[in-house]
């Protein structure tokens, strides 16, 4: 077992899914703790803080979105939610309450394992990063100087484009909802103007020189966007 791999808390009320996830994660070197209810999840997260939480939203006692909110209140640990196919409103609500990523049921095990690897690599949410220089693969975002380079090439961005990219770079590999981006870049009065984001995402992709078959700036339909590491070494980690 690779001692660098942290423990994973799996929260799902279906024992069969818990068994499958436990087997898959254990085979990859993780120690796994399981919870069948939201109350158990909260207790176990406090008793033995995990490195990543995989959380089903359909729990029998406490709604998964509320569990997400309570977990985020006590910990910065990455949370990957499992949601039903087509439940975009549930995904968005969970992400707005502090989840970092999602996988749709029925899910691909390789995709879920990739999400866990990304979450494990980036670790708990950071605090104030206004003075940071952020690297996501070959994209470098210098926050204090408002400068961006891609593979060493300087990229000229407008203030809104820079703000959009910076919001994503602060959460590398994690999906960020439309509402979060709008409120952090445009202000708290915004939240539904997704047409702004489509325009700016298109402009950013052109300036980042994205390969349409493997973009750095990924659209999550109906949910938001994520900035991923497309360097050759990371290709196996990004779904």
C-alpha positions in Angstrom: 0.0 0.0 0.0 1.2 3.5 -0.9 1.4 5.3 2.5 0.9 8.6 0.7 -2.7 7.8 -0.2 -5.0 9.1 2.5 -8.2 7.6 3.8 -11.5 7.9 1.9 -14.9 8.2 3.6 -17.6 6.5 1.4 -21.2 7.6 2.2 -24.0 5.7 0.6 -27.1 4.0 1.8 -26.8 1.1 -0.7 -24.5 -1.6 0.8 -23.7 -3.0 -2.6 -22.3 0.3 -3.8 -20.4 0.7 -0.6 -18.8 -2.7 -1.1 -17.9 -2.1 -4.7 -16.3 1.3 -3.9 -14.5 0.0 -0.9 -13.0 -2.8 -3.0 -12.0 -0.5 -5.8 -10.4 2.1 -3.5 -8.7 -0.5 -1.3 -7.2 -2.1 -4.4 -5.7 1.2 -5.2 -4.0 1.6 -1.8 -6.6 3.7 0.1 -7.9 2.9 3.5 -11.7 3.2 3.4 -14.3 4.1 6.1 -18.0 3.6 5.2 -21.2 5.3 6.4 -24.7 4.4 5.4 -26.4 7.6 6.7 -25.7 11.3 6.9 -25.4 11.2 10.7 -22.8 8.4 10.5 -20.9 10.4 7.9 -20.7 13.5 10.1 -19.6 11.4 13.1 -16.9 9.6 11.2 -15.6 12.7 9.5 -15.1 14.3 12.9 -13.7 11.2 14.6 -11.2 10.3 11.8 -10.8 13.1 9.3 -10.5 11.6 5.8 -8.5 12.9 2.8 -11.5 12.7 0.5 -15.2 12.1 1.0 -17.4 10.3 -1.6 -20.9 11.3 -0.8 -24.2 10.0 -2.2 -26.9 12.8 -2.2 -29.8 10.3 -1.7 -29.4 9.5 2.0 -32.2 8.2 4.2 -31.9 10.5 7.2 -30.3 13.8 6.3 -30.4 15.2 2.8 -27.0 14.9 1.1 -26.9 18.6 0.3 -27.3 19.4 4.0 -24.7 16.8 4.9 -22.4 18.6 2.4 -23.1 21.9 4.1 -22.4 20.5 7.6 -19.2 18.8 6.4 -17.9 22.0 4.8 -18.6 23.9 8.1 -16.1 21.6 9.9 -13.6 20.7 7.3 -11.9 21.7 4.0 -11.6 18.1 2.8 -12.5 17.5 -0.8 -16.1 16.2 -1.3 -17.1 14.3 -4.4 -20.8 13.8 -4.7 -22.7 11.0 -6.4 -25.9 12.2 -8.0 -28.7 10.7 -10.2 -28.5 11.1 -13.9 -30.2 14.3 -15.0 -30.3 15.8 -11.5 -28.4 19.0 -12.5 -30.2 21.1 -9.9 -29.0 18.7 -7.1 -25.5 18.8 -8.4 -25.5 22.6 -8.5 -27.0 22.8 -5.0 -24.4 20.5 -3.6 -21.5 22.3 -5.3 -22.9 25.6 -4.0 -22.9 24.1 -0.5 -19.3 23.2 -0.6 -18.8 20.1 -2.7 -15.8 20.1 -5.0 -16.8 17.6 -7.7 -19.5 15.2 -8.8 -19.9 11.9 -10.6 -23.3 10.9 -12.1 -24.9 7.5 -11.3 -24.6 5.1 -12.9 -20.9 6.0 -12.9 -17.7 4.7 -14.5 -15.3 3.4 -11.9 -12.2 4.7 -13.8 -13.8 8.1 -13.9 -14.6 8.1 -10.2 -11.0 6.9 -9.4 -9.7 9.7 -11.5 -11.8 12.2 -9.6 -10.4 10.8 -6.3 -6.8 11.1 -7.6 -7.3 14.7 -8.6 -9.0 15.5 -5.2 -6.2 13.7 -3.4 -3.5 15.6 -5.3 -5.0 19.1 -4.6 -6.0 18.3 -1.0 -8.1 20.5 1.3 -9.4 23.8 0.2 -6.9 26.6 0.8 -7.5 29.8 2.6 -6.7 33.2 1.2 -4.6 32.9 -2.0 -4.7 36.5 -3.2 -0.9 36.6 -3.2 -0.4 33.2 -4.9 1.0 32.2 -8.2 -1.2 29.2 -9.3 0.0 26.5 -11.7 -2.6 24.2 -13.3 -0.5 22.1 -15.7 1.1 24.5 -18.1 -1.2 27.3 -17.2 0.3 29.8 -14.7 -1.9 32.5 -13.1 0.0 35.2 -11.2 -2.7 36.7 -9.0 -0.9 39.7 -7.6 0.4 40.8 -11.0 -2.7 39.8 -13.0 -0.5 37.9 -15.5 -1.1 34.6 -17.2 1.2 32.3 -19.2 0.5 29.1 -21.0 3.6 26.9 -21.5 5.7 30.0 -20.9 3.8 32.1 -23.5 2.2 35.3 -22.2 -1.5 35.6 -22.6 -3.2 39.0 -22.7 -6.6 38.8 -20.8 -9.2 41.4 -20.0 -10.0 41.9 -16.3 -13.2 39.7 -16.5 -11.4 37.0 -18.4 -8.6 37.0 -15.8 -11.2 36.9 -13.0 -13.0 34.0 -14.6 -9.7 32.0 -15.0 -8.5 32.9 -11.5 -11.7 31.5 -9.9 -11.1 28.2 -11.7 -7.3 28.2 -11.0 -8.0 28.5 -7.2 -9.9 25.2 -7.4 -7.8 23.2 -9.9 -9.5 20.2 -11.3 -12.7 21.0 -9.4 -16.0 21.9 -10.9 -17.1 25.5 -10.1 -20.8 26.4 -10.6 -22.1 29.2 -12.8 -23.4 31.0 -9.7 -20.0 30.9 -7.9 -18.1 32.3 -10.9 -20.7 35.0 -11.6 -20.7 36.2 -8.0 -17.0 36.1 -7.5 -16.2 37.9 -10.8 -19.3 40.0 -11.5 -20.6 40.5 -8.0 -23.2 39.2 -5.5 -26.1 40.6 -7.5 -25.3 38.1 -10.3 -26.1 34.4 -10.4 -28.2 33.4 -13.4 -26.5 35.2 -16.3 -24.9 32.1 -17.7 -24.8 33.7 -21.2 -21.9 35.9 -19.9 -20.0 32.8 -19.0 -20.5 31.1 -22.4 -19.0 34.2 -24.1 -16.0 34.5 -21.8 -15.3 30.8 -21.8 -15.2 30.8 -25.6 -12.8 33.8 -25.5 -10.6 32.2 -22.9 -10.3 29.0 -24.8 -9.1 30.9 -27.9 -6.5 32.7 -25.8 -5.4 29.5 -24.0 -5.0 27.9 -27.4 -7.1 24.9 -26.3 -7.3 21.7 -28.2 -11.0 21.2 -28.8 -10.5 17.4 -28.2 -8.8 17.9 -24.9 -9.5 21.4 -23.5 -8.0 22.9 -20.4 -11.2 24.8 -19.7 -13.9 22.1 -19.5 -17.6 22.8 -19.6 -19.8 20.8 -17.2 -23.2 21.2 -19.0 -25.9 22.7 -16.8 -23.5 23.0 -13.9 -20.4 25.1 -14.4 -16.7 24.9 -15.5 -13.4 23.4 -14.4 -9.8 24.1 -15.2 -7.8 20.9 -15.7 -4.1 19.9 -16.0 -3.6 18.8 -19.6 0.1 18.3 -19.3 1.3 14.8 -20.5 2.1 13.6 -17.0 -1.5 14.3 -15.8 -3.5 12.9 -18.7 -4.2 9.7 -16.8 -5.7 11.7 -13.9 -8.3 13.8 -15.7 -11.5 12.3 -17.0 
